[in-house]
Amino acid sequence: MADVVDTLMMIADRRNPDQAEAYWSRNKITTIRMAENEIVEAKSIAVEGVSARLVLNKSIGFASSTDMSERSLQKIVDNAYKIAKSKSPDPDFKSLPEPEKAEELGRGYDKGLAAVTLTDAVKYGEETLRTGLSLYREVDLSGSINFVNEECRVKNSLGIDVSDVSAFVFSSITVEKGEESSAIGQTCSTTLRKFDPFGVVEEAVETLRKSEGGRGILPGSYDVIFGPQACAELAEYVLAYGVDLSSIDSGFSYFRGKLGSDVAAEDFSLVDDGRHPEGIASKKVDDEGVPTRTTELIQAGVLRNYLCDTYYSNKLSSSVREFVSTGNGFRFGPVPGRDYSTTPRIQPTNLVIEPGRLSLEELIKGTRKGILVGRIWYTYPINPTVGEFSTTNRGNTFYIEGGEVKHPLLPNSFRINDSLPRLLKNIDGISKEQIQSVVWAGISSSISPHVKFRGVNVTYSKG
């Protein structure tokens, strides 16, 4: 049905807009949800639709529909035209993007992953539960497995005409024993061959055993080693908006006016890699048809760039600083995958924290009094313009003293309230190992090592 894009553009041309764009997407999401050692939901959802943007005198009208009959396409164009005519011109709008050559991703597309049926997915869920319970009968297992297949095509009046297709799977399994111990295992992949939820649940059960007998901790200042999953939470909910050019424009970002400045320790580097060979968020193009790329955001502690789409890169470019789209203009909705019913906005792809030179064991050995945090949740900004945030430990958490892990800490036993800009300058070591993670309700992936921060503020505790 991607040919509806041609029909939609043809109908739009009759309205003689200054510029026009047609967009089509189709997603299939197969989800298995588990709770209390049972599969409680198994569903497969297919979402397909088309949308149009029309530009008239710098005013943009947008409309969409799941009905792709010619009559409906005419209505989409008519509605977009009426909206554009009814709005005041946007003086900051310059243009839709012009075409650039988009190279295919080197990894290819796993048709086997895209062909997974609901029955296949249920078998993965059943085997995951069976594996966990065979290792530890007295636990509760919960979580989900999600198979996503997405397709899109975008065409505009300036010459862009490009299609993209991708498939990926991600799984998160929580293993709990009452309220006293909890552990999580995660895995994600762009190929069925590398997807291993069974190994992940084995790892989670092993961590749970180590987590039994958890204790509380006194409020205070601690050195904290955030594991890859915890770093993913911070990246998704606190760091990503800071390097978003639309947040710079609104004054929401704590990195406003900081380009070229030291914003982190010298050994910290962050890139957004839309073409990472293992990244589940890698794509050929964004949802404006702009090729994805690798964008250096922070290099050796220095802020080098922001994530951009076409609108904001045009708006904020000047004779002093020119911005170009970094290929981060995406249309994401409430379920994983591309969404025809929204307009593009700046979103990260695969946020990669570059590895360091130390092992996790060396990070622990160099810690006099601290915490190893494997998983956090309820992570959110509490004073966004200065980067202050709050989060709670969930599981995989241990107390460190004298360079050794002494004992586990209770889940939900403390909160961290601190400033991410301050912590980025207090980095005291980064591990060599990297793990890809996807957070709950997240839209990007994070590929992260363990990162150690000095003097993290633990403000609340119980237990």
C-alpha positions as CSV (number, residue, x, y, z in Angstrom):
1,M,0.0,0.0,0.0
2,A,3.0,2.3,-0.1
3,D,1.8,3.4,-3.5
4,V,-0.9,5.5,-1.8
5,V,1.9,8.0,-1.3
6,D,2.0,8.7,-5.0
7,T,-1.7,9.1,-5.2
8,L,-1.7,11.4,-2.2
9,M,1.0,13.6,-3.7
10,M,-0.9,13.8,-7.0
11,I,-4.0,14.9,-5.2
12,A,-2.0,17.4,-3.1
13,D,-0.5,18.9,-6.3
14,R,-3.9,19.9,-7.5
15,R,-4.2,22.3,-4.6
16,N,-1.0,24.0,-5.8
17,P,0.7,24.3,-2.3
18,D,4.1,25.9,-1.9
19,Q,5.3,22.5,-0.7
20,A,3.8,19.2,0.1
21,E,4.7,15.9,1.8
22,A,3.0,12.5,1.9
23,Y,3.8,9.8,4.5
24,W,2.8,6.2,4.9
25,S,3.7,3.7,7.6
26,R,2.7,0.2,8.6
27,N,3.7,-1.4,11.9
28,K,3.1,-4.9,13.3
29,I,3.7,-5.3,17.1
30,T,3.4,-8.7,18.7
31,T,3.5,-8.6,22.5
32,I,3.6,-11.3,25.2
33,R,3.0,-10.1,28.7
34,M,3.8,-12.2,31.7
35,A,2.8,-11.8,35.4
36,E,3.0,-14.1,38.4
37,N,4.5,-16.9,36.4
38,E,1.8,-16.9,33.7
39,I,1.2,-15.4,30.3
40,V,-1.5,-12.9,30.9
41,E,-1.7,-11.3,27.5
42,A,-0.8,-12.3,23.9
43,K,-1.7,-9.9,21.2
44,S,-0.6,-8.8,17.7
45,I,-1.5,-5.3,16.5
46,A,-1.2,-4.0,13.0
47,V,-1.3,-0.3,12.5
48,E,-1.3,1.3,9.0
49,G,-2.1,4.8,7.8
50,V,-1.2,7.8,5.7
51,S,-0.8,11.5,6.3
52,A,-0.1,14.7,4.4
53,R,1.6,18.0,5.2
54,L,0.8,21.0,3.0
55,V,2.7,24.3,3.2
56,L,0.9,27.6,2.2
57,N,2.6,30.9,2.8
58,K,4.7,29.4,5.6
59,S,1.6,27.9,7.3
60,I,1.5,24.1,7.7
61,G,-1.6,22.0,7.6
62,F,-1.5,18.3,8.6
63,A,-4.1,15.5,8.4
64,S,-4.1,11.7,8.5
65,S,-6.3,8.6,8.2
66,T,-6.2,4.8,8.3
67,D,-8.6,4.8,5.3
68,M,-6.6,4.8,2.2
69,S,-9.3,4.9,-0.4
70,E,-9.0,7.7,-3.0
71,R,-12.0,9.4,-1.5
72,S,-10.3,9.4,1.9
73,L,-7.0,10.6,0.4
74,Q,-8.9,13.6,-1.1
75,K,-10.3,14.3,2.3
76,I,-6.8,14.2,3.9
77,V,-5.6,16.8,1.4
78,D,-8.7,19.0,1.8
79,N,-8.4,19.0,5.6
80,A,-4.6,19.7,5.5
81,Y,-5.3,22.6,3.1
82,K,-8.1,24.1,5.3
83,I,-5.9,23.9,8.3
84,A,-3.0,25.6,6.5
85,K,-5.3,28.3,5.3
86,S,-6.8,28.9,8.7
87,K,-3.4,29.3,10.5
88,S,-1.1,32.3,10.7
89,P,2.2,32.0,8.8
90,D,5.1,30.6,10.9
91,P,7.9,33.0,10.3
92,D,10.4,30.4,11.5
93,F,9.5,27.8,8.9
94,K,12.0,27.7,6.0
95,S,11.4,24.5,4.1
96,L,10.8,20.8,4.0
97,P,14.0,18.9,3.6
98,E,15.7,18.4,0.2
99,P,16.8,15.0,-1.0
100,E,20.1,13.4,0.2
101,K,21.5,10.0,-0.8
102,A,20.5,7.5,1.9
103,E,22.7,4.4,2.1
104,E,21.2,1.1,3.2
105,L,22.1,-0.2,6.7
106,G,25.0,-2.6,6.4
107,R,23.3,-5.2,8.6
108,G,20.4,-5.9,6.3
109,Y,16.9,-6.8,7.4
110,D,16.0,-10.1,9.2
111,K,12.9,-11.4,7.4
112,G,12.8,-14.3,9.9
113,L,12.3,-11.9,12.8
114,A,9.6,-10.0,10.8
115,A,7.8,-13.3,10.2
116,V,7.4,-14.3,13.9
117,T,3.8,-15.2,14.5
118,L,1.7,-14.8,17.7
119,T,2.0,-18.6,18.2
120,D,5.8,-18.3,17.9
121,A,5.9,-15.4,20.4
122,V,3.8,-17.4,22.9
123,K,6.3,-20.2,22.7
124,Y,9.1,-17.8,23.6
125,G,7.1,-16.6,26.6
126,E,6.3,-20.1,27.8
127,E,10.0,-21.2,27.5
128,T,11.1,-18.1,29.3
129,L,8.8,-18.8,32.2
130,R,9.8,-22.5,32.2
131,T,13.5,-21.6,32.3
132,G,13.1,-19.2,35.2
133,L,10.9,-21.5,37.3
134,S,13.2,-24.5,36.7
135,L,16.0,-22.5,38.3
136,Y,14.0,-21.1,41.2
137,R,10.5,-22.3,42.0
138,E,9.8,-19.8,44.8
139,V,9.9,-16.7,42.6
140,D,7.5,-14.5,40.6
141,L,8.4,-13.8,37.0
142,S,6.9,-10.9,35.1
143,G,7.7,-8.9,32.0
144,S,7.2,-8.7,28.3
145,I,8.5,-9.8,24.9
146,N,7.9,-7.4,22.0
147,F,8.4,-8.2,18.3
148,V,8.2,-5.1,16.1
149,N,8.2,-4.8,12.3
150,E,7.9,-1.3,10.8
151,E,7.7,0.0,7.2
152,C,7.4,3.6,5.9
153,R,7.6,5.7,2.8
154,V,8.0,9.5,2.6
155,K,7.8,11.7,-0.5
156,N,7.8,15.5,-0.8
157,S,7.6,18.1,-3.6
158,L,11.3,18.9,-3.3
159,G,12.3,15.4,-4.6
160,I,12.5,13.2,-1.5
161,D,11.1,9.7,-2.2
162,V,12.4,7.1,0.1
163,S,11.2,3.9,1.8
164,D,12.6,2.1,4.9
165,V,11.9,-1.1,6.7
166,S,13.2,-2.6,10.0
167,A,12.5,-5.3,12.5
168,F,13.6,-5.7,16.1
169,V,12.7,-7.5,19.3
170,F,13.2,-6.5,22.9
171,S,12.4,-8.3,26.2
172,S,12.4,-7.4,29.8
173,I,12.0,-10.0,32.6
174,T,11.7,-9.1,36.3
175,V,12.3,-11.8,38.9
176,E,11.0,-11.2,42.4
177,K,10.8,-12.9,45.7
178,G,8.2,-11.1,47.8
179,E,9.1,-7.4,48.3
180,E,12.5,-8.1,49.6
181,S,14.5,-9.0,46.5
182,S,14.2,-8.2,42.8
183,A,16.3,-8.5,39.7
184,I,15.8,-7.8,36.0
185,G,17.2,-9.2,32.8
186,Q,16.9,-7.5,29.4
187,T,17.8,-8.4,25.9
188,C,17.2,-6.8,22.5
189,S,18.2,-7.7,18.9
190,T,17.6,-7.0,15.3
191,T,18.0,-10.6,14.4
192,L,16.2,-13.7,15.6
193,R,19.4,-15.6,15.9
194,K,20.9,-13.3,18.5
195,F,17.7,-13.0,20.6
196,D,18.2,-15.0,23.8
197,P,15.5,-14.3,26.5
198,F,16.3,-17.7,28.2
199,G,19.9,-16.7,28.9
200,V,18.6,-13.4,30.3
201,V,16.2,-15.0,32.7
202,E,19.0,-17.3,33.9
203,E,21.1,-14.2,34.6
204,A,18.2,-12.5,36.4
205,V,17.7,-15.5,38.7
206,E,21.4,-15.6,39.5
207,T,21.3,-11.9,40.4
208,L,18.2,-12.4,42.5
209,R,19.9,-15.1,44.6
210,K,22.7,-12.6,45.3
211,S,20.1,-10.0,46.2
212,E,18.4,-11.9,48.9
213,G,18.8,-10.5,52.4
214,G,18.8,-6.9,51.3
215,R,19.2,-4.1,53.8
216,G,18.4,-0.4,53.9
217,I,20.9,2.4,53.7
218,L,21.3,5.8,55.4
219,P,20.8,9.0,53.5
220,G,24.0,10.7,52.5
221,S,26.6,11.2,49.8
222,Y,27.8,8.0,48.1
223,D,29.9,7.1,45.1
224,V,27.4,5.3,42.8
225,I,28.2,3.0,39.9
226,F,25.2,3.0,37.5
227,G,24.9,-0.1,35.4
228,P,24.0,-0.1,31.7
229,Q,20.2,-0.3,32.4
230,A,20.4,2.5,35.0
231,C,22.4,4.6,32.5
232,A,19.7,3.9,29.9
233,E,17.1,5.4,32.2
234,L,19.1,8.5,32.8
235,A,19.9,8.8,29.1
236,E,16.2,8.4,28.0
237,Y,14.5,10.6,30.6
238,V,17.1,13.2,31.7
239,L,20.0,13.4,29.2
240,A,18.1,13.2,25.8
241,Y,16.1,16.3,26.2
242,G,19.2,18.3,27.2
243,V,20.8,17.7,23.7
244,D,17.5,18.3,21.8
245,L,17.6,21.4,19.7
246,S,13.9,22.1,20.2
247,S,14.6,22.1,24.0
248,I,17.4,24.6,23.4
249,D,15.0,26.8,21.5
250,S,12.4,26.7,24.2
251,G,14.9,27.3,27.1
252,F,14.0,23.9,28.6
253,S,17.5,22.4,28.2
254,Y,20.2,22.8,30.8
255,F,22.8,22.8,27.9
256,R,21.5,26.0,26.4
257,G,24.5,28.2,25.4
258,K,27.0,25.5,26.2
259,L,28.2,24.5,22.7
260,G,31.9,24.2,22.8
261,S,32.0,24.1,26.6
262,D,33.1,21.5,29.1
263,V,29.9,19.8,30.3
264,A,31.3,16.5,31.5
265,A,34.4,14.8,32.6
266,E,37.1,14.4,30.0
267,D,36.6,10.6,29.7
268,F,32.9,11.0,28.9
269,S,31.8,10.9,25.2
270,L,28.2,10.5,23.9
271,V,27.0,9.9,20.4
272,D,23.6,9.3,18.8
273,D,24.2,6.6,16.2
274,G,21.3,6.1,13.9
275,R,23.2,3.5,11.9
276,H,24.8,1.4,14.7
277,P,25.1,-2.2,13.4
278,E,23.6,-3.7,16.6
279,G,21.3,-0.8,17.5
280,I,17.6,-1.7,17.5
281,A,16.7,1.9,16.8
282,S,19.0,2.1,13.7
283,K,17.2,3.2,10.5
284,K,18.1,4.2,7.0
285,V,16.2,7.5,7.1
286,D,14.2,9.5,9.6
287,D,10.5,10.2,9.0
288,E,11.2,13.3,6.9
289,G,13.4,11.3,4.5
290,V,16.7,12.6,5.9
291,P,19.4,10.0,6.1
292,T,20.4,8.9,9.7
293,R,24.0,9.4,10.8
294,T,26.3,9.3,13.7
295,T,26.2,12.5,15.6
296,E,28.9,13.4,18.2
297,L,27.0,15.1,21.0
298,I,29.6,15.2,23.7
299,Q,33.2,14.5,22.9
300,A,35.8,14.1,25.6
301,G,33.6,16.1,27.9
302,V,32.9,19.0,25.4
303,L,29.4,19.6,24.1
304,R,29.8,19.4,20.3
305,N,26.3,19.3,18.8
306,Y,22.5,18.9,19.4
307,L,20.0,16.5,17.9
308,C,18.2,18.3,15.0
309,D,15.3,17.9,12.6
310,T,14.8,20.1,9.6
311,Y,12.5,22.7,11.2
312,Y,14.8,23.5,14.1
313,S,18.0,23.3,12.2
314,N,16.7,25.9,9.8
315,K,15.2,28.0,12.5
316,L,18.3,28.3,14.6
317,S,20.9,28.5,11.9
318,S,22.7,31.8,11.6
319,S,25.8,33.4,10.3
320,V,27.4,32.5,13.6
321,R,26.4,28.8,13.8
322,E,24.8,26.7,11.1
323,F,22.8,23.6,12.1
324,V,21.8,20.8,9.7
325,S,19.3,18.0,10.4
326,T,21.0,15.1,12.1
327,G,18.4,12.7,10.8
328,N,16.4,12.7,14.1
329,G,13.0,13.9,12.9
330,F,10.8,10.9,13.8
331,R,7.1,10.2,14.2
332,F,6.6,7.9,17.2
333,G,3.3,7.2,18.8
334,P,2.0,5.3,21.9
335,V,3.2,1.9,20.7
336,P,6.6,1.0,19.4
337,G,7.4,1.8,15.7
338,R,6.7,4.7,13.3
339,D,3.4,6.5,13.5
340,Y,1.7,8.0,10.4
341,S,-0.7,10.0,12.7
342,T,1.9,12.4,14.1
343,T,4.2,15.1,12.7
344,P,8.0,14.7,13.0
345,R,9.7,15.8,16.1
346,I,13.3,15.4,17.4
347,Q,14.0,12.0,18.9
348,P,17.2,10.1,19.6
349,T,18.0,6.8,18.0
350,N,20.8,4.7,19.7
351,L,22.4,6.8,22.4
352,V,25.9,5.4,22.9
353,I,28.1,6.2,25.9
354,E,31.6,5.4,24.7
355,P,33.4,2.7,26.8
356,G,36.2,3.5,29.2
357,R,39.4,1.6,30.1
358,L,38.3,-0.1,33.4
359,S,36.5,-3.3,34.2
360,L,33.5,-3.3,36.6
361,E,35.7,-5.1,39.1
362,E,38.2,-2.3,39.0
363,L,35.4,0.3,39.4
364,I,34.2,-1.5,42.5
365,K,37.8,-2.0,43.9
366,G,38.4,1.8,43.7
367,T,35.2,2.6,45.7
368,R,35.6,3.3,49.4
369,K,31.9,3.8,50.2
370,G,29.3,3.5,47.5
371,I,26.5,1.7,45.7
372,L,26.3,-0.5,42.6
373,V,22.9,0.3,41.0
374,G,21.8,-2.1,38.3
375,R,18.3,-0.9,37.9
376,I,16.3,2.3,38.6
377,W,12.8,3.4,37.9
378,Y,10.4,6.4,38.3
379,T,13.2,8.5,36.8
380,Y,12.1,12.1,35.9
381,P,13.3,15.7,35.9
382,I,12.2,17.7,38.9
383,N,13.8,21.0,37.8
384,P,14.4,20.4,34.1
385,T,16.1,23.7,33.1
386,V,19.0,22.9,35.5
387,G,19.0,19.1,35.0
388,E,17.8,18.1,38.5
389,F,16.2,14.7,38.6
390,S,14.8,12.1,40.9
391,T,14.9,8.3,40.7
392,T,14.4,5.2,42.8
393,N,16.4,2.0,43.0
394,R,14.5,-1.1,41.8
395,G,16.8,-4.0,42.0
396,N,20.2,-5.4,41.2
397,T,21.5,-3.0,43.9
398,F,24.5,-3.6,46.3
399,Y,26.4,-1.7,48.9
400,I,30.1,-1.3,48.5
401,E,32.6,-0.6,51.2
402,G,36.4,-0.7,51.1
403,G,36.5,-1.8,47.5
404,E,34.2,-4.8,48.0
405,V,30.6,-5.6,47.5
406,K,29.3,-6.1,51.1
407,H,25.6,-6.9,50.8
408,P,22.5,-6.3,48.7
409,L,20.2,-3.4,49.2
410,L,16.4,-3.6,49.4
411,P,14.4,-2.7,46.2
412,N,12.8,0.8,46.5
413,S,14.8,1.5,49.6
414,F,16.2,4.9,48.6
415,R,15.8,7.8,46.2
416,I,18.5,9.7,44.4
417,N,17.8,13.4,44.0
418,D,20.7,15.2,42.2
419,S,21.7,17.2,39.2
420,L,22.8,15.4,36.0
421,P,25.1,18.3,34.8
422,R,26.9,18.2,38.2
423,L,27.2,14.4,38.1
424,L,28.6,14.4,34.5
425,K,31.5,16.5,35.8
426,N,32.0,14.1,38.7
427,I,32.5,10.9,36.7
428,D,35.2,8.8,38.3
429,G,35.5,5.9,35.9
430,I,33.8,4.2,33.0
431,S,33.9,0.4,32.3
432,K,35.0,-1.3,29.1
433,E,31.9,-3.4,28.8
434,Q,28.8,-2.1,27.0
435,I,25.2,-3.4,27.0
436,Q,22.3,-2.3,24.9
437,S,19.1,-1.6,26.9
438,V,15.6,-0.3,26.3
439,V,13.7,1.4,29.1
440,W,10.0,1.0,29.9
441,A,8.0,3.2,27.4
442,G,11.2,4.3,25.9
443,I,11.5,5.2,22.2
444,S,15.3,4.8,21.8
445,S,18.0,2.4,22.8
446,S,21.0,3.0,25.0
447,I,24.3,1.3,24.5
448,S,26.2,1.9,27.7
449,P,29.0,0.8,30.0
450,H,29.0,1.1,33.8
451,V,29.6,4.7,34.8
452,K,30.8,5.7,38.3
453,F,29.9,9.1,39.8
454,R,31.3,10.7,42.9
455,G,29.2,12.2,45.6
456,V,25.7,11.2,44.5
457,N,23.0,12.5,46.8
458,V,20.8,9.8,48.4
459,T,18.0,11.8,50.1
460,Y,15.5,9.2,51.2
461,S,15.7,5.7,52.4
462,K,13.7,3.0,54.2
463,G,14.2,-0.5,55.5
